[in-house]
Amino acid sequence: LYGNVCFKCGKVCSGEVFQALNKSWCVDCFGCSLCDKRMDHKTKFYEFDMKPTCKRCYDRFPTELKKRISDSLKERDLENERNKMILQRRSTSPIQQQANTSRR
């Protein structure tokens, strides 16, 4: 009932689990979503449609698509940084906030 469920096969991962793109994968299931080439933790891959894509398939994408993917990832990284800052501010208790304010 508990455990990591593989994003590709839908089964509970037994043994080693590969974590990527905020998902869990069986080690044998992690591969390129376009050509099915098996990848491991050392393989460079790109995110396309929230799935892993190998460098070979990514390099075949039209330049305009690669630019949009890159811009989208940069935008998401900025949003993640903003969210981290908000969470950090909210995680400070009111007493700590008062103490920090009175020190200034």
Biopython code that builds the backbone (N, CA, C, O; Angstrom):
import numpy as np
from Bio.PDB.StructureBuilder import StructureBuilder

atoms = [
    (1, "LEU", "N", (0.828, -1.191, 0.000)),
    (1, "LEU", "CA", (0.000, 0.000, 0.000)),
    (1, "LEU", "C", (0.871, 1.253, 0.000)),
    (1, "LEU", "O", (0.538, 2.244, -0.650)),
    (2, "TYR", "N", (1.997, 1.207, 0.736)),
    (2, "TYR", "CA", (2.880, 2.368, 0.784)),
    (2, "TYR", "C", (4.108, 2.106, -0.064)),
    (2, "TYR", "O", (4.563, 0.967, -0.175)),
    (3, "GLY", "N", (4.632, 3.133, -0.648)),
    (3, "GLY", "CA", (5.835, 3.018, -1.456)),
    (3, "GLY", "C", (5.745, 3.937, -2.650)),
    (3, "GLY", "O", (4.726, 4.585, -2.886)),
    (4, "ASN", "N", (6.809, 3.979, -3.385)),
    (4, "ASN", "CA", (6.856, 4.817, -4.578)),
    (4, "ASN", "C", (6.223, 4.081, -5.744)),
    (4, "ASN", "O", (6.578, 2.939, -6.035)),
    (5, "VAL", "N", (5.291, 4.734, -6.406)),
    (5, "VAL", "CA", (4.640, 4.158, -7.580)),
    (5, "VAL", "C", (5.340, 4.710, -8.818)),
    (5, "VAL", "O", (5.521, 5.920, -8.956)),
    (6, "CYS", "N", (5.725, 3.818, -9.703)),
    (6, "CYS", "CA", (6.435, 4.199, -10.919)),
    (6, "CYS", "C", (5.516, 4.989, -11.843)),
    (6, "CYS", "O", (4.389, 4.579, -12.119)),
    (7, "PHE", "N", (6.016, 6.127, -12.315)),
    (7, "PHE", "CA", (5.254, 6.982, -13.215)),
    (7, "PHE", "C", (4.948, 6.276, -14.536)),
    (7, "PHE", "O", (3.901, 6.516, -15.138)),
    (8, "LYS", "N", (5.857, 5.407, -14.990)),
    (8, "LYS", "CA", (5.674, 4.756, -16.291)),
    (8, "LYS", "C", (4.798, 3.502, -16.213)),
    (8, "LYS", "O", (3.814, 3.387, -16.944)),
    (9, "CYS", "N", (5.152, 2.567, -15.332)),
    (9, "CYS", "CA", (4.439, 1.282, -15.320)),
    (9, "CYS", "C", (3.286, 1.245, -14.322)),
    (9, "CYS", "O", (2.417, 0.377, -14.410)),
    (10, "GLY", "N", (3.273, 2.186, -13.370)),
    (10, "GLY", "CA", (2.182, 2.239, -12.397)),
    (10, "GLY", "C", (2.301, 1.241, -11.256)),
    (10, "GLY", "O", (1.403, 1.148, -10.419)),
    (11, "LYS", "N", (3.400, 0.492, -11.212)),
    (11, "LYS", "CA", (3.601, -0.486, -10.139)),
    (11, "LYS", "C", (4.414, 0.138, -9.011)),
    (11, "LYS", "O", (5.120, 1.126, -9.207)),
    (12, "VAL", "N", (4.300, -0.459, -7.825)),
    (12, "VAL", "CA", (5.118, -0.013, -6.702)),
    (12, "VAL", "C", (6.562, -0.403, -7.005)),
    (12, "VAL", "O", (6.848, -1.555, -7.331)),
    (13, "CYS", "N", (7.458, 0.556, -6.894)),
    (13, "CYS", "CA", (8.874, 0.311, -7.185)),
    (13, "CYS", "C", (9.474, -0.560, -6.092)),
    (13, "CYS", "O", (9.391, -0.237, -4.907)),
    (14, "SER", "N", (10.075, -1.659, -6.503)),
    (14, "SER", "CA", (10.774, -2.508, -5.535)),
    (14, "SER", "C", (12.265, -2.305, -5.746)),
    (14, "SER", "O", (12.721, -2.135, -6.876)),
    (15, "GLY", "N", (13.004, -2.324, -4.683)),
    (15, "GLY", "CA", (14.445, -2.090, -4.796)),
    (15, "GLY", "C", (14.736, -0.619, -5.002)),
    (15, "GLY", "O", (14.138, 0.239, -4.352)),
    (16, "GLU", "N", (15.652, -0.331, -5.903)),
    (16, "GLU", "CA", (16.052, 1.051, -6.142)),
    (16, "GLU", "C", (14.958, 1.835, -6.858)),
    (16, "GLU", "O", (14.215, 1.301, -7.682)),
    (17, "VAL", "N", (14.886, 3.104, -6.519)),
    (17, "VAL", "CA", (13.896, 4.007, -7.110)),
    (17, "VAL", "C", (14.641, 5.182, -7.720)),
    (17, "VAL", "O", (15.563, 5.721, -7.107)),
    (18, "PHE", "N", (14.253, 5.576, -8.906)),
    (18, "PHE", "CA", (14.845, 6.737, -9.559)),
    (18, "PHE", "C", (13.886, 7.903, -9.392)),
    (18, "PHE", "O", (12.717, 7.800, -9.762)),
    (19, "GLN", "N", (14.365, 9.011, -8.838)),
    (19, "GLN", "CA", (13.549, 10.206, -8.641)),
    (19, "GLN", "C", (13.969, 11.254, -9.666)),
    (19, "GLN", "O", (15.138, 11.633, -9.729)),
    (20, "ALA", "N", (13.014, 11.720, -10.468)),
    (20, "ALA", "CA", (13.291, 12.773, -11.449)),
    (20, "ALA", "C", (11.991, 13.486, -11.775)),
    (20, "ALA", "O", (10.923, 12.874, -11.806)),
    (21, "LEU", "N", (12.093, 14.784, -12.019)),
    (21, "LEU", "CA", (10.939, 15.589, -12.426)),
    (21, "LEU", "C", (9.780, 15.467, -11.443)),
    (21, "LEU", "O", (8.614, 15.458, -11.837)),
    (22, "ASN", "N", (10.113, 15.373, -10.167)),
    (22, "ASN", "CA", (9.117, 15.234, -9.090)),
    (22, "ASN", "C", (8.267, 13.979, -9.227)),
    (22, "ASN", "O", (7.110, 13.953, -8.805)),
    (23, "LYS", "N", (8.845, 12.941, -9.818)),
    (23, "LYS", "CA", (8.145, 11.668, -9.994)),
    (23, "LYS", "C", (9.086, 10.533, -9.598)),
    (23, "LYS", "O", (10.300, 10.716, -9.509)),
    (24, "SER", "N", (8.507, 9.366, -9.364)),
    (24, "SER", "CA", (9.291, 8.168, -9.056)),
    (24, "SER", "C", (9.222, 7.219, -10.247)),
    (24, "SER", "O", (8.207, 7.140, -10.939)),
    (25, "TRP", "N", (10.309, 6.508, -10.471)),
    (25, "TRP", "CA", (10.404, 5.567, -11.585)),
    (25, "TRP", "C", (11.122, 4.305, -11.109)),
    (25, "TRP", "O", (12.045, 4.382, -10.298)),
    (26, "CYS", "N", (10.697, 3.142, -11.615)),
    (26, "CYS", "CA", (11.503, 1.935, -11.455)),
    (26, "CYS", "C", (12.799, 2.206, -12.223)),
    (26, "CYS", "O", (12.775, 2.883, -13.251)),
    (27, "VAL", "N", (13.906, 1.695, -11.744)),
    (27, "VAL", "CA", (15.182, 1.929, -12.418)),
    (27, "VAL", "C", (15.108, 1.448, -13.865)),
    (27, "VAL", "O", (15.656, 2.094, -14.758)),
    (28, "ASP", "N", (14.442, 0.330, -14.103)),
    (28, "ASP", "CA", (14.335, -0.214, -15.463)),
    (28, "ASP", "C", (13.347, 0.548, -16.337)),
    (28, "ASP", "O", (13.379, 0.400, -17.559)),
    (29, "CYS", "N", (12.476, 1.353, -15.753)),
    (29, "CYS", "CA", (11.463, 2.080, -16.524)),
    (29, "CYS", "C", (11.906, 3.481, -16.934)),
    (29, "CYS", "O", (11.328, 4.069, -17.848)),
    (30, "PHE", "N", (12.934, 4.024, -16.261)),
    (30, "PHE", "CA", (13.313, 5.401, -16.565)),
    (30, "PHE", "C", (14.006, 5.466, -17.910)),
    (30, "PHE", "O", (15.076, 4.888, -18.101)),
    (31, "GLY", "N", (13.386, 6.176, -18.841)),
    (31, "GLY", "CA", (13.956, 6.318, -20.171)),
    (31, "GLY", "C", (13.324, 7.472, -20.912)),
    (31, "GLY", "O", (12.415, 8.132, -20.406)),
    (32, "CYS", "N", (13.807, 7.708, -22.101)),
    (32, "CYS", "CA", (13.304, 8.793, -22.938)),
    (32, "CYS", "C", (11.838, 8.539, -23.279)),
    (32, "CYS", "O", (11.465, 7.435, -23.675)),
    (33, "SER", "N", (11.027, 9.555, -23.125)),
    (33, "SER", "CA", (9.595, 9.405, -23.399)),
    (33, "SER", "C", (9.305, 9.335, -24.898)),
    (33, "SER", "O", (8.200, 8.970, -25.298)),
    (34, "LEU", "N", (10.292, 9.685, -25.730)),
    (34, "LEU", "CA", (10.070, 9.659, -27.178)),
    (34, "LEU", "C", (10.632, 8.409, -27.846)),
    (34, "LEU", "O", (9.951, 7.783, -28.658)),
    (35, "CYS", "N", (11.876, 8.035, -27.511)),
    (35, "CYS", "CA", (12.496, 6.881, -28.186)),
    (35, "CYS", "C", (12.625, 5.664, -27.281)),
    (35, "CYS", "O", (13.037, 4.599, -27.741)),
    (36, "ASP", "N", (12.283, 5.800, -26.006)),
    (36, "ASP", "CA", (12.338, 4.718, -25.020)),
    (36, "ASP", "C", (13.754, 4.279, -24.648)),
    (36, "ASP", "O", (13.926, 3.240, -24.011)),
    (37, "LYS", "N", (14.773, 5.056, -25.037)),
    (37, "LYS", "CA", (16.149, 4.730, -24.659)),
    (37, "LYS", "C", (16.254, 4.777, -23.139)),
    (37, "LYS", "O", (15.835, 5.747, -22.508)),
    (38, "ARG", "N", (16.816, 3.724, -22.561)),
    (38, "ARG", "CA", (16.973, 3.657, -21.107)),
    (38, "ARG", "C", (18.017, 4.670, -20.652)),
    (38, "ARG", "O", (19.055, 4.841, -21.293)),
    (39, "MET", "N", (17.730, 5.337, -19.539)),
    (39, "MET", "CA", (18.650, 6.330, -18.995)),
    (39, "MET", "C", (18.905, 6.019, -17.527)),
    (39, "MET", "O", (18.128, 5.316, -16.881)),
    (40, "ASP", "N", (20.007, 6.557, -17.012)),
    (40, "ASP", "CA", (20.301, 6.396, -15.588)),
    (40, "ASP", "C", (20.614, 7.762, -14.985)),
    (40, "ASP", "O", (20.422, 8.793, -15.629)),
    (41, "HIS", "N", (21.098, 7.761, -13.743)),
    (41, "HIS", "CA", (21.335, 9.021, -13.044)),
    (41, "HIS", "C", (22.463, 9.849, -13.658)),
    (41, "HIS", "O", (22.588, 11.034, -13.350)),
    (42, "LYS", "N", (23.274, 9.258, -14.505)),
    (42, "LYS", "CA", (24.370, 9.989, -15.148)),
    (42, "LYS", "C", (23.982, 10.540, -16.518)),
    (42, "LYS", "O", (24.697, 11.374, -17.074)),
    (43, "THR", "N", (22.868, 10.086, -17.062)),
    (43, "THR", "CA", (22.451, 10.480, -18.397)),
    (43, "THR", "C", (21.875, 11.892, -18.386)),
    (43, "THR", "O", (21.007, 12.215, -17.574)),
    (44, "LYS", "N", (22.367, 12.727, -19.296)),
    (44, "LYS", "CA", (21.802, 14.071, -19.423)),
    (44, "LYS", "C", (20.462, 13.937, -20.140)),
    (44, "LYS", "O", (20.363, 13.306, -21.192)),
    (45, "PHE", "N", (19.438, 14.543, -19.550)),
    (45, "PHE", "CA", (18.134, 14.524, -20.202)),
    (45, "PHE", "C", (17.471, 15.877, -20.042)),
    (45, "PHE", "O", (17.878, 16.693, -19.216)),
    (46, "TYR", "N", (16.454, 16.098, -20.838)),
    (46, "TYR", "CA", (15.697, 17.341, -20.825)),
    (46, "TYR", "C", (14.255, 17.027, -20.469)),
    (46, "TYR", "O", (13.788, 15.904, -20.662)),
    (47, "GLU", "N", (13.566, 18.006, -19.959)),
    (47, "GLU", "CA", (12.148, 17.843, -19.653)),
    (47, "GLU", "C", (11.339, 18.362, -20.829)),
    (47, "GLU", "O", (11.507, 19.506, -21.253)),
    (48, "PHE", "N", (10.470, 17.528, -21.347)),
    (48, "PHE", "CA", (9.552, 17.936, -22.406)),
    (48, "PHE", "C", (8.190, 17.352, -22.076)),
    (48, "PHE", "O", (8.054, 16.140, -21.912)),
    (49, "ASP", "N", (7.201, 18.191, -21.981)),
    (49, "ASP", "CA", (5.842, 17.764, -21.641)),
    (49, "ASP", "C", (5.833, 17.040, -20.290)),
    (49, "ASP", "O", (5.098, 16.071, -20.099)),
    (50, "MET", "N", (6.663, 17.527, -19.354)),
    (50, "MET", "CA", (6.801, 16.989, -17.999)),
    (50, "MET", "C", (7.282, 15.541, -17.977)),
    (50, "MET", "O", (6.995, 14.801, -17.036)),
    (51, "LYS", "N", (8.016, 15.137, -19.021)),
    (51, "LYS", "CA", (8.576, 13.788, -19.111)),
    (51, "LYS", "C", (10.034, 13.895, -19.547)),
    (51, "LYS", "O", (10.421, 14.885, -20.168)),
    (52, "PRO", "N", (10.852, 12.881, -19.229)),
    (52, "PRO", "CA", (12.260, 12.934, -19.633)),
    (52, "PRO", "C", (12.430, 12.696, -21.132)),
    (52, "PRO", "O", (11.751, 11.859, -21.728)),
    (53, "THR", "N", (13.348, 13.449, -21.719)),
    (53, "THR", "CA", (13.670, 13.314, -23.137)),
    (53, "THR", "C", (15.189, 13.276, -23.257)),
    (53, "THR", "O", (15.878, 14.138, -22.712)),
    (54, "CYS", "N", (15.707, 12.287, -23.965)),
    (54, "CYS", "CA", (17.159, 12.161, -24.094)),
    (54, "CYS", "C", (17.718, 13.293, -24.956)),
    (54, "CYS", "O", (16.989, 13.941, -25.706)),
    (55, "LYS", "N", (19.018, 13.514, -24.833)),
    (55, "LYS", "CA", (19.670, 14.598, -25.566)),
    (55, "LYS", "C", (19.531, 14.406, -27.071)),
    (55, "LYS", "O", (19.339, 15.374, -27.807)),
    (56, "ARG", "N", (19.626, 13.180, -27.522)),
    (56, "ARG", "CA", (19.524, 12.905, -28.967)),
    (56, "ARG", "C", (18.168, 13.340, -29.520)),
    (56, "ARG", "O", (18.104, 13.983, -30.568)),
    (57, "CYS", "N", (17.086, 12.995, -28.824)),
    (57, "CYS", "CA", (15.746, 13.401, -29.275)),
    (57, "CYS", "C", (15.567, 14.911, -29.147)),
    (57, "CYS", "O", (14.992, 15.555, -30.024)),
    (58, "TYR", "N", (16.069, 15.472, -28.034)),
    (58, "TYR", "CA", (15.950, 16.914, -27.818)),
    (58, "TYR", "C", (16.668, 17.686, -28.925)),
    (58, "TYR", "O", (16.161, 18.696, -29.413)),
    (59, "ASP", "N", (17.847, 17.208, -29.318)),
    (59, "ASP", "CA", (18.615, 17.890, -30.367)),
    (59, "ASP", "C", (17.891, 17.898, -31.705)),
    (59, "ASP", "O", (18.196, 18.726, -32.563)),
    (60, "ARG", "N", (16.957, 17.009, -31.897)),
    (60, "ARG", "CA", (16.182, 16.952, -33.144)),
    (60, "ARG", "C", (15.012, 17.938, -33.155)),
    (60, "ARG", "O", (14.413, 18.183, -34.203)),
    (61, "PHE", "N", (14.690, 18.499, -31.995)),
    (61, "PHE", "CA", (13.589, 19.465, -31.934)),
    (61, "PHE", "C", (13.945, 20.705, -32.748)),
    (61, "PHE", "O", (15.114, 21.079, -32.841)),
    (62, "PRO", "N", (12.929, 21.342, -33.339)),
    (62, "PRO", "CA", (13.179, 22.619, -34.023)),
    (62, "PRO", "C", (13.710, 23.654, -33.020)),
    (62, "PRO", "O", (13.359, 23.622, -31.841)),
    (63, "THR", "N", (14.538, 24.549, -33.492)),
    (63, "THR", "CA", (15.159, 25.569, -32.641)),
    (63, "THR", "C", (14.117, 26.358, -31.863)),
    (63, "THR", "O", (14.308, 26.626, -30.677)),
    (64, "GLU", "N", (13.029, 26.730, -32.505)),
    (64, "GLU", "CA", (11.987, 27.524, -31.836)),
    (64, "GLU", "C", (11.385, 26.755, -30.651)),
    (64, "GLU", "O", (11.118, 27.346, -29.605)),
    (65, "LEU", "N", (11.171, 25.453, -30.807)),
    (65, "LEU", "CA", (10.621, 24.643, -29.714)),
    (65, "LEU", "C", (11.621, 24.575, -28.552)),
    (65, "LEU", "O", (11.230, 24.696, -27.391)),
    (66, "LYS", "N", (12.901, 24.382, -28.860)),
    (66, "LYS", "CA", (13.916, 24.338, -27.804)),
    (66, "LYS", "C", (13.976, 25.669, -27.055)),
    (66, "LYS", "O", (14.162, 25.689, -25.838)),
    (67, "LYS", "N", (13.821, 26.771, -27.771)),
    (67, "LYS", "CA", (13.835, 28.089, -27.127)),
    (67, "LYS", "C", (12.641, 28.234, -26.188)),
    (67, "LYS", "O", (12.784, 28.733, -25.072)),
    (68, "ARG", "N", (11.460, 27.799, -26.641)),
    (68, "ARG", "CA", (10.265, 27.888, -25.782)),
    (68, "ARG", "C", (10.414, 27.014, -24.541)),
    (68, "ARG", "O", (10.018, 27.415, -23.447)),
    (69, "ILE", "N", (10.981, 25.824, -24.707)),
    (69, "ILE", "CA", (11.201, 24.930, -23.561)),
    (69, "ILE", "C", (12.159, 25.593, -22.577)),
    (69, "ILE", "O", (11.904, 25.603, -21.372)),
    (70, "SER", "N", (13.244, 26.137, -23.076)),
    (70, "SER", "CA", (14.234, 26.796, -22.225)),
    (70, "SER", "C", (13.618, 27.985, -21.484)),
    (70, "SER", "O", (13.829, 28.143, -20.282)),
    (71, "ASP", "N", (12.861, 28.817, -22.197)),
    (71, "ASP", "CA", (12.211, 29.974, -21.568)),
    (71, "ASP", "C", (11.225, 29.534, -20.500)),
    (71, "ASP", "O", (11.133, 30.153, -19.440)),
    (72, "SER", "N", (10.489, 28.468, -20.777)),
    (72, "SER", "CA", (9.501, 27.950, -19.831)),
    (72, "SER", "C", (10.179, 27.458, -18.555)),
    (72, "SER", "O", (9.688, 27.707, -17.454)),
    (73, "LEU", "N", (11.309, 26.760, -18.698)),
    (73, "LEU", "CA", (12.031, 26.253, -17.531)),
    (73, "LEU", "C", (12.608, 27.392, -16.702)),
    (73, "LEU", "O", (12.588, 27.337, -15.473)),
    (74, "LYS", "N", (13.123, 28.424, -17.368)),
    (74, "LYS", "CA", (13.652, 29.583, -16.641)),
    (74, "LYS", "C", (12.543, 30.260, -15.850)),
    (74, "LYS", "O", (12.730, 30.636, -14.693)),
    (75, "GLU", "N", (11.382, 30.410, -16.489)),
    (75, "GLU", "CA", (10.237, 31.042, -15.828)),
    (75, "GLU", "C", (9.805, 30.224, -14.614)),
    (75, "GLU", "O", (9.513, 30.782, -13.556)),
    (76, "ARG", "N", (9.766, 28.904, -14.769)),
    (76, "ARG", "CA", (9.367, 28.030, -13.666)),
    (76, "ARG", "C", (10.395, 28.084, -12.533)),
    (76, "ARG", "O", (10.022, 28.082, -11.360)),
    (77, "ASP", "N", (11.687, 28.134, -12.876)),
    (77, "ASP", "CA", (12.721, 28.247, -11.846)),
    (77, "ASP", "C", (12.555, 29.531, -11.043)),
    (77, "ASP", "O", (12.702, 29.522, -9.821)),
    (78, "LEU", "N", (12.247, 30.638, -11.724)),
    (78, "LEU", "CA", (12.021, 31.902, -11.020)),
    (78, "LEU", "C", (10.814, 31.800, -10.106)),
    (78, "LEU", "O", (10.842, 32.286, -8.975)),
    (79, "GLU", "N", (9.755, 31.169, -10.593)),
    (79, "GLU", "CA", (8.543, 31.000, -9.782)),
    (79, "GLU", "C", (8.844, 30.139, -8.559)),
    (79, "GLU", "O", (8.372, 30.439, -7.462)),
    (80, "ASN", "N", (9.621, 29.076, -8.735)),
    (80, "ASN", "CA", (9.998, 28.220, -7.603)),
    (80, "ASN", "C", (10.795, 29.010, -6.571)),
    (80, "ASN", "O", (10.583, 28.847, -5.370)),
    (81, "GLU", "N", (11.709, 29.863, -7.026)),
    (81, "GLU", "CA", (12.488, 30.688, -6.099)),
    (81, "GLU", "C", (11.574, 31.633, -5.326)),
    (81, "GLU", "O", (11.743, 31.813, -4.120)),
    (82, "ARG", "N", (10.596, 32.244, -6.019)),
    (82, "ARG", "CA", (9.647, 33.135, -5.347)),
    (82, "ARG", "C", (8.863, 32.371, -4.286)),
    (82, "ARG", "O", (8.678, 32.858, -3.171)),
    (83, "ASN", "N", (8.401, 31.168, -4.640)),
    (83, "ASN", "CA", (7.628, 30.360, -3.692)),
    (83, "ASN", "C", (8.472, 29.977, -2.485)),
    (83, "ASN", "O", (7.961, 29.972, -1.365)),
    (84, "LYS", "N", (9.755, 29.655, -2.678)),
    (84, "LYS", "CA", (10.631, 29.316, -1.562)),
    (84, "LYS", "C", (10.765, 30.508, -0.624)),
    (84, "LYS", "O", (10.739, 30.359, 0.598)),
    (85, "MET", "N", (10.910, 31.700, -1.215)),
    (85, "MET", "CA", (11.045, 32.899, -0.390)),
    (85, "MET", "C", (9.781, 33.128, 0.422)),
    (85, "MET", "O", (9.853, 33.468, 1.603)),
    (86, "ILE", "N", (8.620, 32.942, -0.203)),
    (86, "ILE", "CA", (7.350, 33.124, 0.500)),
    (86, "ILE", "C", (7.227, 32.106, 1.622)),
    (86, "ILE", "O", (6.825, 32.455, 2.732)),
    (87, "LEU", "N", (7.571, 30.841, 1.347)),
    (87, "LEU", "CA", (7.491, 29.802, 2.371)),
    (87, "LEU", "C", (8.441, 30.103, 3.522)),
    (87, "LEU", "O", (8.090, 29.896, 4.684)),
    (88, "GLN", "N", (9.620, 30.581, 3.216)),
    (88, "GLN", "CA", (10.579, 30.895, 4.276)),
    (88, "GLN", "C", (10.055, 32.029, 5.150)),
    (88, "GLN", "O", (10.196, 31.987, 6.372)),
    (89, "ARG", "N", (9.456, 33.034, 4.534)),
    (89, "ARG", "CA", (8.911, 34.140, 5.316)),
    (89, "ARG", "C", (7.766, 33.674, 6.193)),
    (89, "ARG", "O", (7.666, 34.065, 7.356)),
    (90, "ARG", "N", (6.904, 32.842, 5.639)),
    (90, "ARG", "CA", (5.740, 32.370, 6.385)),
    (90, "ARG", "C", (6.129, 31.398, 7.484)),
    (90, "ARG", "O", (5.410, 31.264, 8.473)),
    (91, "SER", "N", (7.257, 30.719, 7.326)),
    (91, "SER", "CA", (7.656, 29.730, 8.332)),
    (91, "SER", "C", (8.223, 30.390, 9.586)),
    (91, "SER", "O", (8.407, 29.725, 10.605)),
    (92, "THR", "N", (8.497, 31.672, 9.521)),
    (92, "THR", "CA", (8.990, 32.393, 10.687)),
    (92, "THR", "C", (7.808, 32.737, 11.585)),
    (92, "THR", "O", (6.804, 33.278, 11.120)),
    (93, "SER", "N", (7.929, 32.425, 12.856)),
    (93, "SER", "CA", (6.824, 32.683, 13.786)),
    (93, "SER", "C", (6.692, 34.179, 14.044)),
    (93, "SER", "O", (7.663, 34.914, 13.860)),
    (94, "PRO", "N", (5.510, 34.657, 14.468)),
    (94, "PRO", "CA", (5.318, 36.081, 14.765)),
    (94, "PRO", "C", (6.305, 36.590, 15.808)),
    (94, "PRO", "O", (6.748, 37.735, 15.718)),
    (95, "ILE", "N", (6.661, 35.772, 16.794)),
    (95, "ILE", "CA", (7.613, 36.187, 17.827)),
    (95, "ILE", "C", (8.987, 36.428, 17.201)),
    (95, "ILE", "O", (9.659, 37.409, 17.520)),
    (96, "GLN", "N", (9.401, 35.514, 16.297)),
    (96, "GLN", "CA", (10.689, 35.684, 15.626)),
    (96, "GLN", "C", (10.663, 36.924, 14.736)),
    (96, "GLN", "O", (11.654, 37.648, 14.646)),
    (97, "GLN", "N", (9.524, 37.167, 14.075)),
    (97, "GLN", "CA", (9.411, 38.333, 13.215)),
    (97, "GLN", "C", (9.542, 39.610, 14.034)),
    (97, "GLN", "O", (10.204, 40.555, 13.604)),
    (98, "GLN", "N", (8.911, 39.650, 15.225)),
    (98, "GLN", "CA", (9.007, 40.826, 16.085)),
    (98, "GLN", "C", (10.448, 41.027, 16.545)),
    (98, "GLN", "O", (10.946, 42.152, 16.571)),
    (99, "ALA", "N", (11.107, 39.943, 16.902)),
    (99, "ALA", "CA", (12.500, 40.025, 17.355)),
    (99, "ALA", "C", (13.391, 40.543, 16.234)),
    (99, "ALA", "O", (14.278, 41.365, 16.466)),
    (100, "ASN", "N", (13.152, 40.058, 15.018)),
    (100, "ASN", "CA", (13.943, 40.513, 13.875)),
    (100, "ASN", "C", (13.692, 41.987, 13.593)),
    (100, "ASN", "O", (14.619, 42.714, 13.240)),
    (101, "THR", "N", (12.449, 42.436, 13.744)),
    (101, "THR", "CA", (12.088, 43.823, 13.479)),
    (101, "THR", "C", (12.685, 44.745, 14.533)),
    (101, "THR", "O", (13.157, 45.833, 14.203)),
    (102, "SER", "N", (12.673, 44.328, 15.794)),
    (102, "SER", "CA", (13.171, 45.180, 16.879)),
    (102, "SER", "C", (14.689, 45.335, 16.838)),
    (102, "SER", "O", (15.225, 46.289, 17.403)),
    (103, "ARG", "N", (15.384, 44.416, 16.182)),
    (103, "ARG", "CA", (16.848, 44.506, 16.074)),
    (103, "ARG", "C", (17.280, 45.581, 15.091)),
    (103, "ARG", "O", (18.413, 46.059, 15.156)),
    (104, "ARG", "N", (16.408, 45.961, 14.197)),
    (104, "ARG", "CA", (16.773, 46.911, 13.133)),
    (104, "ARG", "C", (16.880, 48.304, 13.613)),
    (104, "ARG", "O", (17.179, 49.206, 12.830)),
]
sb = StructureBuilder()
sb.init_structure("model")
sb.init_model(0)
sb.init_chain("A")
sb.init_seg("    ")
for serial, (resi, resn, name, xyz) in enumerate(atoms, 1):
    if name == "N":
        sb.init_residue(resn, " ", resi, " ")
    sb.init_atom(name, np.array(xyz, "f"), 0.0, 1.0, " ", f" {name:<3s}", serial, name[0])
structure = sb.get_structure()
